Amino acid sequence: MKIGQVASEAEVTIDTVRFYERRGVVPVPARRPSGFRDYPASTVERIRMARMLQNLGFTLDEIIEMLHAHDDGTATCDSERWRLEGALDRIDTRIGELRRTRRLITDRLQECRTGQCRFTAQADDSLPH
């Protein structure tokens, strides 16, 4: 498959395919006599898998490690469980941060509703104008 077809079927850009190739997400493809890359059809599924893992919160480095463990035949549920737990911990941390931010915004909004807005010149002369 040519790079454009891979990109189209994987629903990514050609630049993404090239980036994934440079980073080792997908193997370096063979070259045709014309010099064009010749990707195996499995490249599309590998890119889709990488994208799905990114959507689950895995970093690109983690995804590369996971795919290489799969390729080497060393990936097991036990060996990969810690990655899932790590991703879940990061998501839980982010949710906690978002809840704190939401609480702060809600508090500021309530202050504004009662005429005590911290973001007006009358309420705080220390803010830059």
C-alpha positions as a Markdown table, in Angstrom:
| # | Residue | x | y | z |
|---|---|---|---|---|
| 1 | Met | 0.0 | 0.0 | 0.0 |
| 2 | Lys | 1.2 | 3.5 | -0.7 |
| 3 | Ile | 1.3 | 6.0 | 2.2 |
| 4 | Gly | -1.7 | 7.9 | 1.0 |
| 5 | Gln | -3.9 | 4.8 | 1.0 |
| 6 | Val | -2.6 | 3.9 | 4.5 |
| 7 | Ala | -3.4 | 7.4 | 5.8 |
| 8 | Ser | -6.8 | 7.4 | 4.2 |
| 9 | Glu | -7.8 | 3.9 | 5.5 |
| 10 | Ala | -6.4 | 4.7 | 9.0 |
| 11 | Glu | -8.1 | 8.1 | 9.0 |
| 12 | Val | -4.9 | 10.0 | 9.7 |
| 13 | Thr | -2.7 | 12.3 | 7.7 |
| 14 | Ile | 0.3 | 11.3 | 5.7 |
| 15 | Asp | 2.4 | 13.3 | 8.1 |
| 16 | Thr | 1.0 | 11.1 | 11.0 |
| 17 | Val | 2.0 | 7.9 | 9.1 |
| 18 | Arg | 5.5 | 9.3 | 8.6 |
| 19 | Phe | 5.7 | 10.4 | 12.3 |
| 20 | Tyr | 4.6 | 7.0 | 13.5 |
| 21 | Glu | 7.2 | 5.4 | 11.2 |
| 22 | Arg | 10.0 | 7.6 | 12.6 |
| 23 | Arg | 8.9 | 6.9 | 16.2 |
| 24 | Gly | 8.7 | 3.2 | 15.7 |
| 25 | Val | 5.0 | 2.8 | 16.0 |
| 26 | Val | 4.9 | 1.2 | 12.6 |
| 27 | Pro | 7.8 | -0.7 | 11.1 |
| 28 | Val | 9.8 | 0.9 | 8.3 |
| 29 | Pro | 8.3 | -0.3 | 5.1 |
| 30 | Ala | 10.0 | -1.8 | 2.1 |
| 31 | Arg | 10.6 | 0.4 | -0.8 |
| 32 | Arg | 9.3 | -0.1 | -4.3 |
| 33 | Pro | 11.9 | 0.2 | -7.2 |
| 34 | Ser | 10.4 | 3.6 | -7.7 |
| 35 | Gly | 11.4 | 4.6 | -4.2 |
| 36 | Phe | 7.8 | 4.8 | -2.9 |
| 37 | Arg | 7.2 | 3.2 | 0.5 |
| 38 | Asp | 5.2 | -0.1 | 0.3 |
| 39 | Tyr | 3.3 | -0.6 | 3.5 |
| 40 | Pro | 1.7 | -3.9 | 4.4 |
| 41 | Ala | -2.1 | -3.8 | 5.0 |
| 42 | Ser | -1.5 | -4.5 | 8.7 |
| 43 | Thr | -0.1 | -1.0 | 9.0 |
| 44 | Val | -3.6 | 0.4 | 9.0 |
| 45 | Glu | -4.7 | -1.7 | 11.9 |
| 46 | Arg | -1.5 | -0.9 | 13.8 |
| 47 | Ile | -2.2 | 2.8 | 13.4 |
| 48 | Arg | -5.8 | 2.4 | 14.5 |
| 49 | Met | -4.6 | 0.5 | 17.5 |
| 50 | Ala | -2.1 | 3.3 | 18.4 |
| 51 | Arg | -4.8 | 5.9 | 18.1 |
| 52 | Met | -7.2 | 3.9 | 20.3 |
| 53 | Leu | -4.5 | 3.5 | 22.9 |
| 54 | Gln | -3.8 | 7.3 | 22.8 |
| 55 | Asn | -7.5 | 7.9 | 23.3 |
| 56 | Leu | -7.3 | 5.7 | 26.4 |
| 57 | Gly | -4.7 | 8.0 | 27.8 |
| 58 | Phe | -1.5 | 6.2 | 27.0 |
| 59 | Thr | 1.6 | 8.2 | 26.1 |
| 60 | Leu | 3.3 | 7.6 | 22.7 |
| 61 | Asp | 6.3 | 6.0 | 24.5 |
| 62 | Glu | 4.0 | 3.6 | 26.3 |
| 63 | Ile | 2.2 | 2.7 | 23.1 |
| 64 | Ile | 5.5 | 2.0 | 21.4 |
| 65 | Glu | 6.6 | -0.3 | 24.3 |
| 66 | Met | 3.2 | -2.1 | 24.2 |
| 67 | Leu | 3.4 | -2.7 | 20.5 |
| 68 | His | 7.0 | -3.9 | 20.7 |
| 69 | Ala | 6.1 | -6.3 | 23.5 |
| 70 | His | 3.2 | -7.6 | 21.4 |
| 71 | Asp | 5.6 | -8.0 | 18.4 |
| 72 | Asp | 8.1 | -9.8 | 20.6 |
| 73 | Gly | 5.4 | -12.1 | 22.0 |
| 74 | Thr | 6.2 | -11.0 | 25.5 |
| 75 | Ala | 3.0 | -9.1 | 26.2 |
| 76 | Thr | 0.6 | -10.8 | 28.7 |
| 77 | Cys | -2.4 | -9.6 | 30.6 |
| 78 | Asp | -0.3 | -9.6 | 33.8 |
| 79 | Ser | 2.6 | -7.7 | 32.1 |
| 80 | Glu | 0.3 | -5.1 | 30.6 |
| 81 | Arg | -2.1 | -4.6 | 33.6 |
| 82 | Trp | 0.3 | -2.1 | 35.2 |
| 83 | Arg | 0.1 | 0.1 | 32.1 |
| 84 | Leu | -3.7 | 0.1 | 32.3 |
| 85 | Glu | -3.5 | 0.9 | 36.0 |
| 86 | Gly | -1.0 | 3.8 | 35.3 |
| 87 | Ala | -3.3 | 5.2 | 32.7 |
| 88 | Leu | -6.3 | 5.0 | 35.0 |
| 89 | Asp | -4.3 | 6.7 | 37.8 |
| 90 | Arg | -3.4 | 9.6 | 35.4 |
| 91 | Ile | -7.1 | 10.0 | 34.4 |
| 92 | Asp | -8.2 | 10.0 | 38.1 |
| 93 | Thr | -5.6 | 12.6 | 38.9 |
| 94 | Arg | -6.8 | 14.7 | 36.0 |
| 95 | Ile | -10.4 | 14.3 | 37.1 |
| 96 | Gly | -9.4 | 15.6 | 40.5 |
| 97 | Glu | -7.7 | 18.6 | 39.0 |
| 98 | Leu | -10.7 | 19.4 | 36.9 |
| 99 | Arg | -13.0 | 19.1 | 39.9 |
| 100 | Arg | -10.8 | 21.6 | 41.8 |
| 101 | Thr | -10.8 | 24.0 | 38.9 |
| 102 | Arg | -14.6 | 23.6 | 38.4 |
| 103 | Arg | -15.0 | 24.4 | 42.1 |
| 104 | Leu | -12.9 | 27.6 | 41.8 |
| 105 | Ile | -14.8 | 28.8 | 38.8 |
| 106 | Thr | -18.1 | 28.1 | 40.5 |
| 107 | Asp | -17.0 | 30.1 | 43.5 |
| 108 | Arg | -15.9 | 33.0 | 41.3 |
| 109 | Leu | -19.2 | 32.8 | 39.3 |
| 110 | Gln | -21.2 | 33.0 | 42.6 |
| 111 | Glu | -19.2 | 36.0 | 43.7 |
| 112 | Cys | -20.0 | 37.7 | 40.4 |
| 113 | Arg | -23.7 | 36.9 | 40.8 |
| 114 | Thr | -23.7 | 38.6 | 44.2 |
| 115 | Gly | -21.8 | 41.7 | 43.0 |
| 116 | Gln | -18.5 | 40.6 | 44.5 |
| 117 | Cys | -16.7 | 39.8 | 41.3 |
| 118 | Arg | -12.9 | 39.7 | 41.7 |
| 119 | Phe | -12.4 | 40.5 | 38.1 |
| 120 | Thr | -13.6 | 44.1 | 38.1 |
| 121 | Ala | -11.6 | 47.2 | 38.8 |
| 122 | Gln | -13.9 | 48.2 | 41.7 |
| 123 | Ala | -13.4 | 44.8 | 43.4 |
| 124 | Asp | -9.6 | 44.6 | 43.2 |
| 125 | Asp | -7.5 | 47.6 | 42.3 |
| 126 | Ser | -4.4 | 45.3 | 42.3 |
| 127 | Leu | -5.4 | 43.7 | 39.0 |
| 128 | Pro | -3.7 | 45.3 | 35.9 |
| 129 | His | -5.9 | 47.5 | 33.8 |
